[in-house]
Amino acid sequence: MSEATINLTLEVWRQDTAGSGGKFETFKLDGVSTSLSFLEMLDMLNEQLLEEGKRPITFEHDCREGICGSCGFMINGQAHGPERGTTVCQLHMRKFKSGQTLVLEPWRARAFPVMQDLMVDRRSFDVIQAAGGYNSTNVGNAPDANAVLVGREAATEAFDAATCIGCGACVAACKNASAQLFTSAKIGHLAMLPQGQPERYKRVVRMYDAMDEQGFGNCSWTQDCEAACPKEISVKWIAKAKKDFLKARTIVGV
């Protein structure tokens, strides 16, 4: 049996440098195997561009296994593309039809400046994480596995929040470019564990302040962030983090 192939038209955002203007360029790509991943399809296009003596399309990637989150960009106006709970690198060409036009563009947010083509600078997430997404208490050597008891429900919830890979899809999907889902997930997984309690309220204030300083917008609860998240992290974490933030400001006074 012959391998199924499709023909595509790609409209890709091209931008040479962070400070330069950009525009969409159109490319034709024929004979794309439906078994290829989306990034393998872009590799195929880049090989074609190199053969023509043109600059290949810049896009960020690393693991290509849906773990690192670096591959994210918009596909036809959807963060990571049409498949729910999937990163771009996990998306396969069998999800598209022959003759289809695909529009590819980077995350659009003031806090995520475009570096080149489909790659953006997401270091603002690192600033938020560095503001408090850790435990600084010196606890000595690692304790035995069962020395600190954590209930099953708390452990499960903490793990659900910790699955955030920091890809930025939540920001790209939000009309306000809010980083609430990312920030609250990083706050929430530590808030569920006993090791995270000593700095719980200082953490939420520091991380919220850093989020605002980086220029992210406010949350208006459209829940587009949850719909776009490749790890399907719930907006309930935003509500939990806001509750902790209000308690920190009004009761704890940090």
C-alpha positions as a LaTeX table, in Angstrom:
\begin{tabular}{lrrr}
\hline
Residue & $x$ (\AA) & $y$ (\AA) & $z$ (\AA) \\
\hline
Met1 & 0.00 & 0.00 & 0.00 \\
Ser2 & 1.39 & 3.40 & $-1.00$ \\
Glu3 & 1.87 & 6.03 & 1.69 \\
Ala4 & $-0.80$ & 8.74 & 1.82 \\
Thr5 & 0.45 & 12.23 & 0.99 \\
Ile6 & $-1.07$ & 15.70 & 0.95 \\
Asn7 & $-0.27$ & 19.03 & $-0.70$ \\
Leu8 & $-0.26$ & 22.18 & 1.41 \\
Thr9 & $-0.03$ & 25.94 & 1.15 \\
Leu10 & 1.83 & 27.48 & 4.09 \\
Glu11 & 1.59 & 31.14 & 5.02 \\
Val12 & 4.45 & 31.68 & 7.46 \\
Trp13 & 5.38 & 34.78 & 9.46 \\
Arg14 & 8.92 & 35.82 & 8.52 \\
Gln15 & 10.87 & 38.29 & 10.64 \\
Asp16 & 14.64 & 38.58 & 10.42 \\
Thr17 & 15.42 & 40.12 & 13.81 \\
Ala18 & 13.68 & 41.16 & 17.01 \\
Gly19 & 13.69 & 44.82 & 16.05 \\
Ser20 & 12.71 & 44.48 & 12.41 \\
Gly21 & 9.26 & 44.36 & 10.85 \\
Gly22 & 7.81 & 41.15 & 9.56 \\
Lys23 & 5.38 & 39.79 & 6.99 \\
Phe24 & 3.74 & 36.58 & 5.86 \\
Glu25 & 5.37 & 34.59 & 3.06 \\
Thr26 & 3.60 & 31.86 & 1.10 \\
Phe27 & 5.13 & 28.46 & 0.35 \\
Lys28 & 3.86 & 25.44 & $-1.56$ \\
Leu29 & 4.73 & 22.02 & $-0.20$ \\
Asp30 & 3.72 & 18.91 & $-2.14$ \\
Gly31 & 3.94 & 15.24 & $-1.30$ \\
Val32 & 3.81 & 15.61 & 2.47 \\
Ser33 & 3.47 & 12.21 & 4.11 \\
Thr34 & 0.55 & 12.05 & 6.53 \\
Ser35 & 2.76 & 10.05 & 8.91 \\
Leu36 & 5.07 & 13.04 & 9.45 \\
Ser37 & 4.84 & 15.18 & 12.56 \\
Phe38 & 4.20 & 18.89 & 12.08 \\
Leu39 & 7.82 & 19.77 & 12.85 \\
Glu40 & 9.06 & 17.11 & 10.44 \\
Met41 & 6.90 & 18.78 & 7.80 \\
Leu42 & 8.65 & 22.09 & 8.59 \\
Asp43 & 12.00 & 20.30 & 8.35 \\
Met44 & 10.92 & 19.16 & 4.89 \\
Leu45 & 10.07 & 22.75 & 3.93 \\
Asn46 & 13.39 & 24.02 & 5.30 \\
Glu47 & 15.30 & 21.47 & 3.22 \\
Gln48 & 13.45 & 22.78 & 0.18 \\
Leu49 & 14.32 & 26.39 & 1.09 \\
Leu50 & 18.00 & 25.54 & 1.60 \\
Glu51 & 18.14 & 23.86 & $-1.80$ \\
Glu52 & 16.73 & 27.09 & $-3.26$ \\
Gly53 & 19.39 & 29.16 & $-1.47$ \\
Lys54 & 16.87 & 30.78 & 0.90 \\
Arg55 & 16.94 & 31.25 & 4.67 \\
Pro56 & 15.12 & 28.41 & 6.47 \\
Ile57 & 12.20 & 29.12 & 8.78 \\
Thr58 & 13.24 & 29.58 & 12.39 \\
Phe59 & 11.19 & 27.72 & 14.97 \\
Glu60 & 12.12 & 26.60 & 18.46 \\
His61 & 12.13 & 22.96 & 19.53 \\
Asp62 & 14.03 & 20.55 & 21.71 \\
Cys63 & 12.52 & 17.29 & 22.94 \\
Arg64 & 9.89 & 16.81 & 20.19 \\
Glu65 & 8.00 & 14.71 & 22.72 \\
Gly66 & 5.58 & 17.25 & 24.20 \\
Ile67 & 7.66 & 17.72 & 27.34 \\
Cys68 & 9.71 & 20.92 & 26.99 \\
Gly69 & 7.05 & 23.23 & 25.50 \\
Ser70 & 9.50 & 25.15 & 23.32 \\
Cys71 & 7.86 & 24.25 & 20.00 \\
Gly72 & 4.70 & 26.34 & 20.43 \\
Phe73 & 3.31 & 28.72 & 17.81 \\
Met74 & $-0.07$ & 29.53 & 16.27 \\
Ile75 & $-1.57$ & 27.35 & 13.54 \\
Asn76 & $-4.60$ & 28.93 & 11.86 \\
Gly77 & $-5.14$ & 31.11 & 14.91 \\
Gln78 & $-4.99$ & 28.26 & 17.43 \\
Ala79 & $-2.15$ & 27.82 & 19.90 \\
His80 & $-0.42$ & 24.48 & 19.10 \\
Gly81 & $-2.98$ & 23.82 & 16.37 \\
Pro82 & $-6.38$ & 22.12 & 16.20 \\
Glu83 & $-5.73$ & 19.04 & 18.36 \\
Arg84 & $-6.70$ & 19.52 & 22.02 \\
Gly85 & $-4.14$ & 18.56 & 24.66 \\
Thr86 & $-1.34$ & 18.41 & 22.08 \\
Thr87 & 1.84 & 20.38 & 21.47 \\
Val88 & 2.96 & 21.28 & 17.96 \\
Cys89 & 5.62 & 18.58 & 18.00 \\
Gln90 & 2.99 & 15.93 & 18.84 \\
Leu91 & 0.72 & 17.06 & 16.01 \\
His92 & 0.73 & 14.89 & 12.88 \\
Met93 & $-0.07$ & 15.75 & 9.29 \\
Arg94 & $-2.90$ & 13.21 & 9.16 \\
Lys95 & $-4.96$ & 15.84 & 11.00 \\
Phe96 & $-4.93$ & 18.04 & 7.87 \\
Lys97 & $-6.42$ & 17.75 & 4.39 \\
Ser98 & $-4.77$ & 18.02 & 1.01 \\
Gly99 & $-5.13$ & 21.49 & $-0.48$ \\
Gln100 & $-5.47$ & 23.14 & 2.92 \\
Thr101 & $-3.84$ & 26.48 & 3.71 \\
Leu102 & $-2.06$ & 26.69 & 7.06 \\
Val103 & $-1.20$ & 30.05 & 8.60 \\
Leu104 & 1.77 & 29.88 & 10.99 \\
Glu105 & 2.68 & 32.76 & 13.29 \\
Pro106 & 4.44 & 33.22 & 16.64 \\
Trp107 & 2.88 & 33.86 & 20.03 \\
Arg108 & 1.57 & 37.42 & 20.12 \\
Ala109 & 2.22 & 39.11 & 23.47 \\
Arg110 & 4.17 & 42.15 & 24.64 \\
Ala111 & 5.97 & 39.96 & 27.17 \\
Phe112 & 6.96 & 37.49 & 24.39 \\
Pro113 & 8.86 & 39.60 & 21.81 \\
Val114 & 9.46 & 37.85 & 18.49 \\
Met115 & 13.12 & 36.93 & 18.01 \\
Gln116 & 12.90 & 35.48 & 14.50 \\
Asp117 & 10.06 & 33.99 & 12.46 \\
Leu118 & 8.12 & 31.63 & 14.77 \\
Met119 & 10.47 & 31.87 & 17.77 \\
Val120 & 9.74 & 34.23 & 20.66 \\
Asp121 & 11.64 & 35.23 & 23.78 \\
Arg122 & 9.90 & 33.57 & 26.75 \\
Arg123 & 12.41 & 34.61 & 29.42 \\
Ser124 & 9.65 & 36.53 & 31.18 \\
Phe125 & 8.41 & 33.12 & 32.39 \\
Asp126 & 11.85 & 32.50 & 33.87 \\
Val127 & 11.60 & 35.77 & 35.77 \\
Ile128 & 8.26 & 34.72 & 37.28 \\
Gln129 & 9.64 & 31.32 & 38.23 \\
Ala130 & 12.76 & 32.83 & 39.77 \\
Ala131 & 10.61 & 35.17 & 41.87 \\
Gly132 & 9.28 & 32.34 & 44.01 \\
Gly133 & 8.63 & 29.07 & 42.20 \\
Tyr134 & 10.88 & 27.07 & 44.52 \\
Asn135 & 11.51 & 26.17 & 48.15 \\
Ser136 & 14.44 & 28.06 & 49.66 \\
Thr137 & 14.32 & 26.40 & 53.08 \\
Asn138 & 17.38 & 24.29 & 53.85 \\
Val139 & 16.04 & 20.88 & 54.78 \\
Gly140 & 19.32 & 18.98 & 54.71 \\
Asn141 & 19.62 & 15.65 & 52.94 \\
Ala142 & 16.73 & 14.15 & 51.04 \\
Pro143 & 14.41 & 12.38 & 53.50 \\
Asp144 & 13.19 & 8.82 & 53.11 \\
Ala145 & 10.31 & 8.47 & 50.65 \\
Asn146 & 7.66 & 8.07 & 53.34 \\
Ala147 & 9.14 & 10.41 & 55.95 \\
Val148 & 6.91 & 13.32 & 54.92 \\
Leu149 & 3.38 & 12.08 & 54.53 \\
Val150 & 1.41 & 13.55 & 51.63 \\
Gly151 & $-2.20$ & 12.53 & 51.10 \\
Arg152 & $-3.10$ & 10.93 & 47.80 \\
Glu153 & $-5.55$ & 13.67 & 46.84 \\
Ala154 & $-3.03$ & 16.44 & 47.55 \\
Ala155 & $-0.26$ & 14.58 & 45.73 \\
Thr156 & $-2.49$ & 14.04 & 42.69 \\
Glu157 & $-3.51$ & 17.69 & 42.55 \\
Ala158 & 0.06 & 18.85 & 42.98 \\
Phe159 & 1.13 & 16.63 & 40.10 \\
Asp160 & $-1.69$ & 17.95 & 37.88 \\
Ala161 & $-0.42$ & 21.52 & 38.38 \\
Ala162 & 3.22 & 20.49 & 38.01 \\
Thr163 & 2.57 & 19.15 & 34.50 \\
Cys164 & 2.78 & 22.74 & 33.19 \\
Ile165 & 5.62 & 22.84 & 30.64 \\
Gly166 & 5.78 & 26.63 & 30.37 \\
Cys167 & 5.10 & 26.70 & 26.63 \\
Gly168 & 3.18 & 30.00 & 26.70 \\
Ala169 & 0.07 & 28.79 & 24.85 \\
Cys170 & $-2.10$ & 30.17 & 27.66 \\
Val171 & $-0.67$ & 33.64 & 27.07 \\
Ala172 & $-1.03$ & 33.40 & 23.30 \\
Ala173 & $-4.65$ & 32.25 & 23.53 \\
Cys174 & $-5.71$ & 34.92 & 26.03 \\
Lys175 & $-7.11$ & 38.15 & 24.59 \\
Asn176 & $-5.30$ & 40.01 & 27.37 \\
Ala177 & $-2.04$ & 38.02 & 27.06 \\
Ser178 & $-2.40$ & 36.98 & 30.69 \\
Ala179 & 0.06 & 34.60 & 32.33 \\
Gln180 & $-2.33$ & 33.67 & 35.14 \\
Leu181 & $-2.59$ & 29.98 & 34.23 \\
Phe182 & 1.17 & 29.46 & 34.04 \\
Thr183 & 1.83 & 31.44 & 37.21 \\
Ser184 & $-0.97$ & 29.85 & 39.22 \\
Ala185 & 0.12 & 26.34 & 38.19 \\
Lys186 & 3.66 & 27.04 & 39.41 \\
Ile187 & 2.25 & 28.47 & 42.65 \\
Gly188 & $-0.33$ & 25.73 & 43.08 \\
His189 & 1.75 & 22.60 & 42.92 \\
Leu190 & 3.94 & 23.82 & 45.80 \\
Ala191 & 0.94 & 25.09 & 47.75 \\
Met192 & $-0.48$ & 21.55 & 47.81 \\
Leu193 & 2.61 & 20.04 & 49.47 \\
Pro194 & 3.86 & 20.35 & 53.06 \\
Gln195 & 7.30 & 21.43 & 51.82 \\
Gly196 & 5.72 & 24.47 & 50.20 \\
Gln197 & 3.86 & 25.78 & 53.24 \\
Pro198 & 6.56 & 27.92 & 54.96 \\
Glu199 & 6.82 & 30.29 & 51.98 \\
Arg200 & 3.32 & 29.83 & 50.59 \\
Tyr201 & 2.02 & 33.38 & 50.94 \\
Lys202 & 5.30 & 35.16 & 50.26 \\
Arg203 & 5.62 & 33.01 & 47.12 \\
Val204 & 2.28 & 34.01 & 45.63 \\
Val205 & 2.91 & 37.73 & 46.17 \\
Arg206 & 6.43 & 37.62 & 44.70 \\
Met207 & 5.33 & 35.66 & 41.64 \\
Tyr208 & 2.24 & 37.81 & 41.02 \\
Asp209 & 4.34 & 40.96 & 41.32 \\
Ala210 & 6.90 & 39.56 & 38.86 \\
Met211 & 4.10 & 38.62 & 36.46 \\
Asp212 & 2.79 & 42.20 & 36.48 \\
Glu213 & 6.26 & 43.67 & 36.09 \\
Gln214 & 6.86 & 41.57 & 32.97 \\
Gly215 & 3.90 & 43.20 & 31.24 \\
Phe216 & 1.38 & 40.38 & 31.14 \\
Gly217 & $-2.31$ & 41.32 & 31.04 \\
Asn218 & $-5.06$ & 40.62 & 33.55 \\
Cys219 & $-7.32$ & 37.57 & 33.60 \\
Ser220 & $-10.90$ & 38.13 & 32.42 \\
Trp221 & $-11.92$ & 34.47 & 32.90 \\
Thr222 & $-12.67$ & 33.57 & 29.28 \\
Gln223 & $-10.93$ & 30.23 & 29.96 \\
Asp224 & $-9.25$ & 30.25 & 26.55 \\
Cys225 & $-6.02$ & 29.46 & 28.40 \\
Glu226 & $-7.37$ & 26.12 & 29.62 \\
Ala227 & $-8.65$ & 25.24 & 26.13 \\
Ala228 & $-5.23$ & 25.97 & 24.59 \\
Cys229 & $-3.09$ & 24.31 & 27.27 \\
Pro230 & $-1.45$ & 21.15 & 25.85 \\
Lys231 & $-1.46$ & 19.65 & 29.35 \\
Glu232 & $-5.10$ & 20.69 & 29.93 \\
Ile233 & $-4.36$ & 22.43 & 33.22 \\
Ser234 & $-7.56$ & 23.67 & 34.84 \\
Val235 & $-8.41$ & 27.31 & 35.49 \\
Lys236 & $-9.23$ & 26.23 & 39.04 \\
Trp237 & $-5.56$ & 26.91 & 39.78 \\
Ile238 & $-6.11$ & 30.57 & 38.94 \\
Ala239 & $-8.93$ & 30.72 & 41.50 \\
Lys240 & $-6.77$ & 28.97 & 44.12 \\
Ala241 & $-3.83$ & 31.31 & 43.54 \\
Lys242 & $-6.03$ & 34.41 & 43.68 \\
Lys243 & $-7.45$ & 33.21 & 46.98 \\
Asp244 & $-3.94$ & 32.80 & 48.39 \\
Phe245 & $-2.94$ & 36.20 & 47.00 \\
Leu246 & $-5.87$ & 37.96 & 48.69 \\
Lys247 & $-5.16$ & 36.15 & 51.95 \\
Ala248 & $-1.50$ & 37.13 & 51.75 \\
Arg249 & $-2.37$ & 40.80 & 51.19 \\
Thr250 & $-5.23$ & 41.17 & 53.67 \\
Ile251 & $-4.54$ & 38.64 & 56.42 \\
Val252 & $-0.90$ & 37.71 & 56.39 \\
Gly253 & 0.23 & 41.17 & 55.33 \\
Val254 & 3.16 & 40.15 & 53.11 \\
\hline
\end{tabular}
